[in-house]
Amino acid sequence: MIGVVLLGGIHFASSYPGRYFRFDRFALQTPSISMVGISSISQDNQGFLWLGTSAGLFRYDGYRFLAFPIPAENAAPSSPPAVFPVVAAGSGGLWVGTNGRGLAAFSAETNAFIQAPAAGDDLFPALPGEIVLSVQEDAAGHIWVGTRTHGLFRIDNKTRIASPYPLDSESECIWDILADRSGRIWVGTHGDGLFRIDPGAGTTVSFRFLPDDSRSLGGDIVRSLFEDHSGTIWAGTKNGGLNRFEPEMGGFVRVYGGGDFPRDLASHTVTSISEDSQGRIWLGTDGDGLRIWDRERDAYLCCRHDPQNPYSLSDNDITSIFKDAGGILWIGTVRGGLNKCTTGRAKFEHYRHNPSNPKSLAEHDVQALWLDDRGGLWVGTKTGLEQVDSKKGAVSRYEGSVLALAEDADGRIWFGTDGEGLVSLDPDSGRLKNFRRNSGTSGNLSHNRVTVLCPDRRDPGFLWVGTQRGLNRFETRSGRTLPILPEPRDTGTLARSVVTALLDDKAGFLWIGTARDLYRLEKVSGRFEIFSLLTDAPPQASGPINCLAEGMDGTIWVGTQVGLVRFDPVSGSRRIFAQKDGLKGEVVCGILEDTDGGLWVSTNRGLSRYDMAAGTFHSFGLHDGLQDRTFALRAAARGTDGRMAFGGPNGINVFDPAGIEPDPFIPPVFWTAFYRNNVEIEPPAAPNHSSDFTINYKMGLITFEFAALSFAAPELNSFAYRLDPRDTAWTSLVPERSVSFFNLHPGSYTLRVKAANPDGLWNEPGIALDFIVIRPFWTTWWFILGAGAAAGAGGIFLASRRRKSARRPTFPEEKQLAGVFETYGLTAREKEILGLVLSGESNKEIGRKLFISPSTARNHISNIYQKIGVRNRLELINRIARNPVNLDHARVERAVDAKREG
């Protein structure tokens, strides 16, 4: 059954409606709390994220959450205080408000918390044990503290004396405080509206709700305050919507909702406010999820928890919204932990079905796409066809499975279906016309499953139609169809094949991809050629041709199951690009060329762009806003204005290739941990704050851990290190974020580490740590002098020690060492070579000692790397040391010492 429904009120303009915002979830857990609630989010001046939670204070470096206990008298370690506000201090530390234990200060120098001092009068003793709901530091360094039952306090930046700050208010509950860039303090109360304090002038102005004044505050319960990039003050209320302060009129403009949600905020409490990198306002509610308001387009979106979608909000009860230095939005919830949204700064806009948004796509599993000349996007799914006309603001929706889309010269849209043949749609009238195969009748389709469509480049009155059973030439005005065969004596290979790809090139040839071969049809003469592109490839290089594209130079690009093929039709040369060449995935789903000649290639693992001039790929992932890790076959389209669209199982990405730029955020990099033999220890001073520290020469395996504070995709951050003066070049650590050294020789060292974000932008200065490996006492000058004074007795004693050491049998230790690696399945020769590798011997030395060539030693070492799953000697040491099944540092150390002495 074919039908069409016209829906009004939906617009596809330069930015399509129903944009989807994807959320990654982080569940914080403790032994006593299965899901930790998030109450506050902040970022210090180093770049670490800090979370106030129902289980205390946590720090996040992109890789792990680290708890920081807040000291309190008679506090049980298992019951840390709940933390409400966390605010970065000008000194580099933090101000932390707690539930019942007052205000605490965190020192960045000592990594310790200090209880804030109490005032000397009788009104303030409640603060140390008070519930602190809000805290803010002003430009002068004074601390403003809002409490649950004792009103507002101010802590002097010099004396650290806390004093109550009187307001013309009966309410003792201060929900939020904002210190704006002009130096004024805004205070939101529970029931008495909003106060503005000018500390310099010593004045206070009150704003209340007045029923007869539309310029007054929308409600007297003010839960959240925010200053945007332009200096505009926003106030979120309970049942009073969002309020924007207008200085010229001395009052407020109320925002209750927009679009399909005109009174949406009238019945909700706005608990938090933030702004993303595009200037959209983000609002958190007390039980109905997020609201995202695009002020420029006046587009208003709702984001709620969807039990069927793991990338929706984890909880509808929002407590906090925070934008970090890299432009990423973080959302704290009551029962759903922490959410991260990179979509606000992502390179690719993402559209899919959203149950909370009636303007979103009806179906997110996309099979076909077309960008028409009128600015509309046509989307074919398993359940139908959707189109939005940007001029008329109407959506046409066809019910049925759509596999292919195209447009003819008259502006009609043609779509191939899964079993219903070929259908034309007149967008102006909404009229549909169906063309099907009728058995026993000539001049119709060869099959009713239409897989691919291609308008004729030189004759706009014709459409090439690929089906489940062969190729057809279709006349759009008359509806006549001509099945195409290679030649009369052909065995019928093409006629029986599934046509999977079509391309009408600039030279006048039609290229046809099938499940087995690639054909080229000379349309004038009707002569066919067959090309087997993958004949010389490995045996696994087989399967259907998924898509075709033509480059500016006439090169034919072929998407296959085993990579991207570059085929020169003149010389017949070909080259296969696979993952080893930088392609994101080897199943190529779609190929589009941009105006610069770059190729955009959708795959089963993501999206890649091939730079013709450089001969390199740049790949993109979910953190860039991609709809999914995989894309749908042939669901790719390019508009006449250069825009591109790629579809897949989770919606579509629409973008202008010229606007895709690398992430400009340079990640800060910091030391995060120090280990000896995989046991975390504290160096004499925290690495981030010391110029040097010392290490015992027999320390064994030492490991330095670090973090790049770019949170878009921490797993894709890159690191490199150099140990001066030992190293002369940088060593890549991808994907590791630690470096280990085994039994370093005594001396002074500087370890340098630098990091890059996922787009390869490096923090070139990086970080450096000086440390000293102390010499054994018997090599120091004072010991040598002492030994010289007692040369006789000392010489005899040392000689005796050396003889005993030389006679010490090493075989038992070597046998024990070999047993450590038994689980890796190493041969006897490989165990022998591994022992020499751990002793620091080069390939040349290994060859000399074992009477083999250095190349043979290198081959054995390569086999060892493969069996243990490492790529170099550094990873080899790390892997062995970090494997709890095979870990025995004492035996490793003794074996190495024995080999050196022997």
BALUM-345366 format. One line per 3 residues: number of its first residue (from 1); their letters; for each residue z, y, x of C-alpha. Coordinates in steps of 0.1 Angstrom, whole numbers. Each point is the difference from the previous one (the first is absolute). Example, Ala and Ser with C-alpha at 12.3 -4.5 7.8 and 13.67 -1.06 7.14 Angstrom:
1 = as = 78,-45,123; -7,34,14
% end
This chain:
1 = mig = 0,0,0; -10,34,14; 18,31,-11
4 = vvl = 8,35,12; 29,23,-7; 0,37,6
7 = lgg = 34,15,11; 6,37,2; 23,21,22
10 = ihf = -4,-17,33; -16,20,29; -16,-11,32
13 = ass = -3,32,20; 1,5,38; 32,-20,0
16 = ypg = 1,-28,-26; 28,-3,-25; 25,-28,0
19 = ryf = 6,0,38; 22,-28,9; 31,4,22
22 = rfd = 11,-31,19; 36,-6,10; 13,-23,27
25 = rfa = 36,-12,-7; 29,-4,24; 30,-19,-13
28 = lqt = 32,9,19; 26,-28,-3; 36,-6,13
31 = psi = 22,-31,-2; 17,14,-31; -29,20,-16
34 = smv = -32,-18,-9; -20,33,-6; 13,32,16
37 = gis = -7,32,-20; -14,30,17; 15,34,-8
40 = sis = -14,23,27; -27,1,27; -3,23,30
43 = qdn = -17,2,34; 17,12,32; -17,22,26
46 = qgf = -9,-31,21; -19,-16,-29; 24,-28,-11
49 = lwl = 4,-4,-38; 36,0,-14; 10,-16,-33
52 = gts = 31,7,-20; 7,-32,-20; 25,-18,-21
55 = agl = 10,-19,31; 3,28,24; -24,17,25
58 = fry = -31,-16,14; -26,11,26; -36,-12,-1
61 = dgy = -23,1,30; -30,-17,-17; 10,-35,11
64 = rfl = 36,-5,-11; 29,15,-19; 31,6,20
67 = afp = 33,7,-17; 24,27,13; 36,-4,-13
70 = ipa = 18,31,-9; 36,1,12; 27,3,-27
73 = ena = 37,-6,0; 10,-35,-12; -36,-8,-8
76 = aps = -9,-36,-1; -31,-8,22; -16,-20,-28
79 = spp = 1,30,-25; -17,30,16; 0,32,-21
82 = avf = -30,8,-21; -20,28,14; -15,27,-22
85 = pvv = -17,28,18; -14,-2,36; -12,32,15
88 = aag = -13,7,35; 21,24,19; -13,28,22
91 = sgg = 18,-15,30; -21,-32,-3; 27,-20,-18
94 = lwv = 6,-6,-36; 23,12,-28; 10,-29,-23
97 = gtn = 17,2,-33; 19,-31,-13; 15,-14,-31
100 = grg = 37,7,3; 3,6,37; -13,35,3
103 = laa = -25,14,25; -8,-16,33; -19,14,30
106 = fsa = -23,-22,21; -4,9,37; -34,-8,15
109 = etn = 15,1,35; 26,-27,-6; -14,-19,-30
112 = afi = 34,4,-17; 13,15,-32; 28,26,-1
115 = qap = 20,9,-31; -7,36,-10; 31,22,4
118 = aag = 20,12,-30; 9,36,-8; 34,15,4
121 = ddl = 5,10,-37; 13,-21,-28; -33,-2,-19
124 = fpa = -19,-20,25; 20,-31,9; -19,-19,-27
127 = lpg = -33,3,20; 7,-27,27; 5,-25,-28
130 = eiv = -24,16,-24; -33,-12,-15; -27,21,17
133 = lsv = -32,2,-20; -19,26,20; 0,16,35
136 = qed = -22,26,16; 0,19,33; -13,35,-1
139 = aag = -19,20,26; 32,14,15; 15,-35,4
142 = hiw = 25,2,-29; 5,-32,-20; -1,2,-38
145 = vgt = 16,-30,-17; -2,-9,-37; 27,-23,-14
148 = rth = 4,-21,-31; 32,16,-13; 9,29,22
151 = glf = -30,23,0; -18,16,30; 14,4,35
154 = rid = -13,18,31; 8,-11,36; -1,27,25
157 = nkt = -23,-8,29; 24,14,27; 35,-8,-13
160 = ria = -10,-32,-19; 24,12,-27; -10,-11,-35
163 = spy = 7,24,-28; -8,-2,-37; -28,22,-11
166 = pld = 6,14,-35; -27,0,-27; 0,15,-34
169 = ses = 1,-35,-14; 24,-24,-18; -19,-30,14
172 = eci = 16,-16,31; -30,-23,5; -27,11,24
175 = wdi = -30,-22,-2; -23,16,26; -1,28,26
178 = lad = -31,16,16; -1,24,29; -34,17,-3
181 = rsg = -20,15,29; 11,36,-9; 37,-9,5
184 = riw = 10,-2,-36; 21,-29,-14; -9,-16,-33
187 = vgt = 27,-21,-18; -7,-23,-29; 30,-9,-22
190 = hgd = 8,-23,-28; 0,21,-31; 1,36,14
193 = glf = -36,3,11; -13,12,34; 16,25,24
196 = rid = -17,20,28; 22,12,28; -10,27,25
199 = pga = 25,-4,28; -11,31,18; 4,23,-30
202 = gtt = 29,-19,-13; -15,-3,-35; -4,-29,-25
205 = vsf = -25,-2,-29; 3,-24,-28; -29,-16,-20
208 = rfl = 8,-17,-33; -19,-15,-29; -6,26,-28
211 = pdd = -16,-13,-32; -17,32,-8; -13,7,36
214 = srs = -30,-20,11; 5,13,35; 35,-15,3
217 = lgg = 9,-33,16; -11,-30,-20; 35,-17,1
220 = div = 35,6,13; 3,-33,18; -19,5,33
223 = rsl = -3,-33,18; -25,8,28; -13,30,20
226 = fed = -31,3,22; -20,26,20; -37,-7,4
229 = hsg = -23,9,29; -7,34,-16; 37,9,-4
232 = tiw = 1,-6,-38; 33,-12,-13; 0,-29,-24
235 = agt = 30,-12,-21; 2,-34,-18; 22,-2,-30
238 = kng = 13,-24,-26; -20,3,-32; -14,34,12
241 = gln = -30,-11,20; -11,13,33; 5,37,6
244 = rfe = -19,22,24; 16,33,10; -22,31,-2
247 = pem = 15,29,21; -23,26,-16; 13,-7,-35
250 = ggf = 35,-9,11; -1,-32,-20; -14,-35,-3
253 = vrv = -32,-17,-12; 9,-33,-16; -22,-31,6
256 = ygg = 6,-28,-26; -30,-22,8; -37,1,0
259 = gdf = -32,-18,-11; 8,-30,-22; 38,7,6
262 = prd = 5,36,-13; 37,-4,-7; 8,-28,23
265 = las = 27,17,20; 18,15,-30; 20,-32,-5
268 = htv = 6,-10,36; 22,11,29; -19,12,31
271 = tsi = 21,-15,27; -21,8,30; -30,22,10
274 = sed = -23,-1,30; -36,10,10; -27,-21,17
277 = sqg = -25,11,26; -26,9,-27; 25,23,-17
280 = riw = 7,-23,-30; 35,2,-14; 19,-33,-2
283 = lgt = 28,-3,-25; 26,-28,-3; 16,-8,-34
286 = dgd = 32,-17,-9; -16,-31,-16; -37,5,-5
289 = glr = -15,-1,35; -20,27,18; -21,29,-12
292 = iwd = -28,13,23; -14,34,-10; -32,13,16
295 = rer = 4,38,-6; -36,8,10; -16,-24,-24
298 = day = 29,0,-25; -1,-38,2; 33,-17,-9
301 = lcc = 6,-36,9; 28,-25,-8; 11,-27,24
304 = rhd = 23,-27,-13; 12,-34,10; -24,-27,-10
307 = pqn = 14,-36,2; -35,-13,5; -9,23,29
310 = pys = 19,-5,33; -14,34,12; 15,20,-29
313 = lsd = 33,18,1; 29,-24,6; 23,18,-26
316 = ndi = -4,28,-25; 33,16,7; -9,25,28
319 = tsi = 27,16,21; -19,18,28; -35,8,13
322 = fkd = -6,11,36; -32,8,20; 3,-8,37
325 = agg = -15,17,29; -31,-22,-2; -6,9,-37
328 = ilw = 12,-33,-14; 20,0,-33; 32,-20,-2
331 = igt = 17,-7,-34; 36,-12,-4; 10,-19,-31
334 = vrg = 32,-12,-16; -7,-37,-2; -33,-5,19
337 = gln = 7,11,35; -24,22,19; -37,6,-7
340 = kct = -27,14,24; -31,16,-13; -28,8,25
343 = tgr = -26,7,-27; 10,37,-1; -14,4,35
346 = akf = -24,-30,1; -36,4,11; -14,-18,-31
349 = ehy = 6,8,-36; 9,-31,-20; -7,-6,-37
352 = rhn = 10,-30,-20; 16,-10,-33; 34,16,-6
355 = psn = 19,-9,-32; 18,33,1; -32,20,1
358 = pks = -26,-1,-29; -25,17,22; -1,-28,26
361 = lae = -25,-28,2; 3,-26,-27; -4,-28,25
364 = hdv = 7,1,38; -20,-31,11; -33,17,9
367 = qal = -33,-19,4; -26,27,1; -3,37,6
370 = wld = -26,28,-5; 2,38,7; -26,17,-23
373 = drg = -18,33,6; 23,18,-25; 32,-5,19
376 = glw = 12,-30,-21; 13,-33,14; -9,-32,-18
379 = vgt = 24,-29,5; -9,-36,-9; 29,-25,-4
382 = ktg = 5,-35,-14; 9,15,-34; -27,27,-3
385 = leq = -16,33,12; 17,34,2; -17,33,6
388 = vds = 13,35,1; -24,29,-5; 14,30,19
391 = kkg = -18,24,-22; 7,-15,-34; 34,-14,8
394 = avs = -8,-33,-18; 5,-36,11; -24,-27,-11
397 = rye = 14,-34,0; -20,-32,-3; 17,-33,-7
400 = gsv = -12,-29,22; -1,-10,37; -21,24,21
403 = lal = -13,-13,34; -25,27,10; -9,36,-7
406 = aed = -30,24,5; -15,32,-14; -37,6,-8
409 = adg = -20,32,3; 7,9,-37; 37,-1,6
412 = riw = 6,-32,-19; 26,-24,14; -9,-36,5
415 = fgt = 26,-27,5; -3,-37,7; 25,-22,-19
418 = dge = 15,-34,6; -20,-19,-26; -12,27,-24
421 = glv = -31,10,20; -10,36,9; 12,29,-21
424 = sld = -11,37,-1; 22,28,-11; -10,35,-9
427 = pds = 30,22,10; -10,28,-24; -3,-21,-32
430 = grl = 21,-30,10; -28,-23,-11; -1,-34,16
433 = knf = -30,-23,3; 2,-36,12; -26,-21,19
436 = rrn = 6,-37,2; -17,-32,10; -16,-18,-29
439 = sgt = -10,-35,9; -36,-8,-8; -10,37,1
442 = sgn = -18,16,29; 7,35,13; 38,-2,0
445 = lsh = 28,-4,24; 2,-32,22; 37,-2,-8
448 = nrv = 26,18,-21; 25,3,28; -11,32,18
451 = tvl = 16,2,35; -16,31,16; -22,30,-10
454 = cpd = -22,22,22; -22,30,-13; -35,1,16
457 = rrd = 0,28,25; -37,9,-4; -6,-9,-37
460 = pgf = 30,12,-21; -13,-19,-30; 9,-33,14
463 = lwv = 33,-18,7; 5,-30,22; 23,-25,-16
466 = gtq = 18,-28,19; 13,-28,-21; 18,-34,3
469 = rgl = -35,-15,2; -25,22,19; -14,35,1
472 = nrf = -16,21,-27; -21,32,-1; 10,18,-32
475 = etr = -19,29,-16; 27,23,-14; -22,17,-27
478 = sgr = -17,-30,-15; 27,-26,8; -25,-24,15
481 = tlp = 12,-24,27; -19,-17,28; 17,-28,18
484 = ilp = -8,1,38; -8,-30,21; -9,1,37
487 = epr = -34,-16,-5; -16,-26,-23; 4,-29,24
490 = dtg = 37,9,7; 24,-28,-8; 20,23,-22
493 = tla = 28,8,24; 3,37,-10; -6,-8,-37
496 = rsv = 29,-24,0; 23,21,21; 28,24,-9
499 = vta = -11,35,10; 31,16,16; -14,32,15
502 = lld = -30,24,-3; -13,29,21; -31,21,-5
505 = dka = -6,16,34; -18,31,11; -30,-19,13
508 = gfl = -7,-15,-34; 14,-35,5; 24,-17,-24
511 = wig = 27,-20,18; 15,-29,-20; 33,-17,10
514 = tar = 8,-34,-14; 27,-26,4; -20,-14,29
517 = dly = -27,23,14; -13,35,4; -35,8,-15
520 = rle = -22,30,5; -26,8,-26; -30,23,6
523 = kvs = -2,14,-35; -37,9,2; -14,-33,12
526 = grf = 27,-22,-13; 4,-17,33; 34,-14,9
529 = eif = 17,-7,33; 32,-20,5; 26,8,27
532 = sll = 29,-23,11; 22,26,15; 28,-24,10
535 = tda = -20,-29,16; 12,7,35; 36,6,-11
538 = ppq = 28,-25,1; 0,-29,-26; 25,18,-22
541 = asg = -23,31,-3; -14,-9,-33; 3,10,-36
544 = pin = -15,25,-24; -13,35,8; 25,23,-17
547 = cla = -17,34,3; -27,20,17; -5,36,12
550 = egm = -25,20,20; 9,22,29; -16,34,8
553 = dgt = -21,-16,27; -13,-28,-22; 25,-26,12
556 = iwv = 9,-25,-27; 37,-7,-3; 10,-33,-16
559 = gtq = 35,-9,-12; 8,-37,3; 30,-23,-2
562 = vgl = 4,1,37; -5,36,9; -24,29,0
565 = vrf = -35,-6,12; -22,27,16; -36,-11,-4
568 = dpv = -30,18,14; -31,-9,-21; -24,12,26
571 = sgs = 13,-20,30; 18,-27,-19; 31,5,21
574 = rri = 34,-4,-17; 37,4,9; 30,-12,-19
577 = faq = 31,22,-1; 33,-18,-8; 37,6,3
580 = kdg = -1,-3,38; -23,31,0; 25,20,-21
583 = lkg = -13,-8,-36; 30,-2,-23; -10,-32,-17
586 = evv = -30,-24,5; -9,-5,-37; -21,32,-6
589 = cgi = 1,11,-36; -18,33,0; -19,24,24
592 = led = -7,37,-5; -14,25,25; 14,35,2
595 = tdg = -19,32,8; 9,-3,37; -15,-34,2
598 = glw = 34,-18,1; 3,-33,-19; 29,-5,-24
601 = vst = 6,-37,-3; 24,-15,-26; 13,-35,9
604 = nrg = 25,-26,-11; 27,16,22; -6,38,-4
607 = lsr = -25,27,6; -18,9,33; -23,28,12
610 = ydm = -25,-8,27; -8,29,23; -37,-5,11
613 = aag = 3,23,30; 32,-14,14; -7,-36,-11
616 = tfh = 36,-3,-13; 18,-8,-32; 28,20,-15
619 = sfg = 19,-19,-27; 22,10,-29; 28,-18,-18
622 = lhd = 23,3,-30; 20,29,15; -33,20,-1
625 = glq = -1,-4,-38; -23,-30,-3; 1,-17,-34
628 = drt = 7,-34,16; -4,-19,32; -32,-17,-14
631 = fal = -30,15,-18; -24,-14,-26; -35,-12,10
634 = raa = -26,28,-5; 25,23,-17; -12,30,20
637 = arg = -19,31,-9; -10,33,15; -8,32,-20
640 = tdg = -27,25,7; 28,24,12; 11,-24,27
643 = rma = 31,-13,-18; 7,-37,3; 18,-25,-22
646 = fgg = 13,-34,9; 16,-24,-25; 22,-31,1
649 = png = 27,-19,-18; 23,30,-2; -23,28,-11
652 = inv = -23,24,19; 0,24,29; -21,31,-4
655 = fdp = -4,24,30; -22,24,19; -6,-15,35
658 = agi = -1,34,15; 36,6,-11; 14,-31,16
661 = epd = 19,12,31; 25,-17,23; 37,4,-8
664 = pfi = 11,31,21; 36,-9,1; 12,-7,36
667 = ppv = 28,-25,-2; 33,8,17; 12,-30,21
670 = fwt = 36,-9,8; 20,-27,16; 18,-21,-26
673 = afy = 17,-29,18; 8,-15,34; 4,-38,5
676 = rnn = 12,-23,27; -12,-35,-4; -8,8,-36
679 = vei = 35,11,-8; 1,37,-11; 24,20,22
682 = epp = 8,37,4; -11,15,34; 25,24,16
685 = aap = -15,28,-21; -24,-1,-29; -35,-2,15
688 = nhs = -12,30,-21; 26,22,16; 4,-11,36
691 = sdf = -19,8,31; 7,-34,16; 22,-31,-1
694 = tin = 6,-30,23; -8,-36,-4; 14,-29,20
697 = ykm = -25,-17,22; 8,-34,-16; -4,12,-35
700 = gli = -27,-25,-8; -23,10,-29; 3,36,-10
703 = tfe = -18,14,-31; -6,36,-11; -8,5,-37
706 = faa = -16,32,-14; -15,13,-33; -28,23,-9
709 = lsf = 11,21,-29; -33,-1,-19; 8,-17,-33
712 = aap = -35,-3,-15; -4,-35,14; 26,-7,27
715 = eln = -14,-34,7; -33,16,11; 16,25,24
718 = sfa = -10,-6,37; 21,1,31; -7,1,38
721 = yrl = 24,0,29; 1,6,37; 29,-8,24
724 = dpr = 0,24,30; -3,-5,29; -11,-36,-6
727 = dta = -29,6,-23; -31,22,6; -15,-3,-35
730 = wts = 11,-2,-36; 5,-34,-17; -7,-4,-37
733 = lvp = 27,-16,-21; -19,-5,-32; 16,-12,-23
736 = ers = 33,-1,18; 25,29,0; 22,-11,29
739 = vsf = -5,-8,37; 19,-25,21; 6,-4,37
742 = fnl = 14,-31,18; 22,4,31; -14,33,12
745 = hpg = 4,7,37; 27,25,9; -12,36,-1
748 = syt = -5,31,-21; -24,-2,-30; -15,22,-27
751 = lrv = -11,-18,-32; -26,21,-19; -11,-9,-35
754 = kaa = -25,17,-22; -11,-7,-36; -30,5,-23
757 = npd = -4,1,-38; -23,-25,-18; -30,23,6
760 = glw = 6,0,37; 15,35,5; 23,-3,30
763 = nep = 33,18,7; -11,4,36; 33,14,15
766 = gia = 18,-29,-15; 35,-7,12; 15,-9,34
769 = ldf = 31,-17,11; 14,-1,35; 21,-30,11
772 = ivi = 12,-15,31; 2,-37,9; 30,-1,24
775 = rpf = -3,-19,33; 21,-30,8; 32,11,18
778 = wtt = -10,-20,31; -31,22,5; 19,33,-1
781 = wwf = 7,20,32; 38,-3,-2; -2,-38,-3
784 = ilg = -24,-2,29; 23,21,21; 29,-21,-10
787 = aga = -19,-32,8; -9,14,34; 36,6,8
790 = aag = 8,-36,-7; -33,-14,13; 14,-32,14
793 = agg = 19,-13,-29; -23,15,-26; -31,-13,18
796 = ifl = 14,-36,0; 10,3,-36; -34,14,-11
799 = asr = -19,-26,20; 20,-28,-16; -8,15,-34
802 = rrk = -37,2,7; -1,-37,12; 17,-11,-31
805 = sar = -24,20,-22; -30,-15,18; 13,-35,-5
808 = rpt = 6,6,-37; -22,-23,-21; -23,18,-24
811 = fpe = -15,-29,-18; 27,-5,-26; -2,37,-9
814 = ekq = -38,-2,-2; 3,-30,-22; 23,18,-23
817 = lag = -24,30,0; -29,-22,-10; 20,-13,-29
820 = vfe = 4,34,-14; -37,2,-7; -5,-35,-13
823 = tyg = -6,12,-35; -31,19,11; -18,-32,10
826 = lta = -7,10,36; -14,-25,25; 18,-7,32
829 = rek = -24,22,20; 5,28,-26; 38,-2,3
832 = eil = -3,2,38; -23,31,-3; 23,15,-26
835 = glv = 29,-2,23; -19,18,27; -11,27,-25
838 = lsg = 36,6,-9; 8,4,37; -24,29,1
841 = esn = -28,-18,21; -36,12,-3; -29,-22,-8
844 = kei = -9,0,37; 35,-11,10; 1,-27,-27
847 = grk = -34,-13,13; 13,-1,36; 32,-18,-9
850 = lfi = -17,-26,-22; -32,-3,20; -22,11,-28
853 = sps = -24,30,-3; 12,33,-15; -25,-5,-29
856 = tar = 14,-34,-8; 35,15,0; -13,27,-23
859 = nhi = -15,-26,-24; 33,-19,-1; 19,33,-8
862 = sni = -25,8,-27; 7,-34,-16; 37,7,2
865 = yqk = -5,33,-17; -18,-17,-29; 26,-27,-5
868 = igv = 29,24,0; -19,27,-20; 0,29,24
871 = rnr = -26,22,18; 15,9,33; 29,-6,24
874 = lel = 23,26,-17; -5,-16,-34; 6,-34,16
877 = inr = 35,10,12; 8,17,-33; -11,-30,-20
880 = iar = 20,-26,20; 30,22,1; -1,9,-37
883 = npv = -4,-36,-12; 35,-12,-10; -11,-37,2
886 = nld = -11,3,36; 23,28,13; 21,-8,31
889 = har = 2,31,22; 25,-14,24; -23,-30,8
892 = ver = -30,23,3; 18,23,23; 14,-29,22
895 = avd = -34,-16,1; -17,32,11; 27,6,27
898 = akr = -4,-35,12; -37,3,4; 3,33,19
901 = eg = 26,-14,24; -20,-31,5
% end
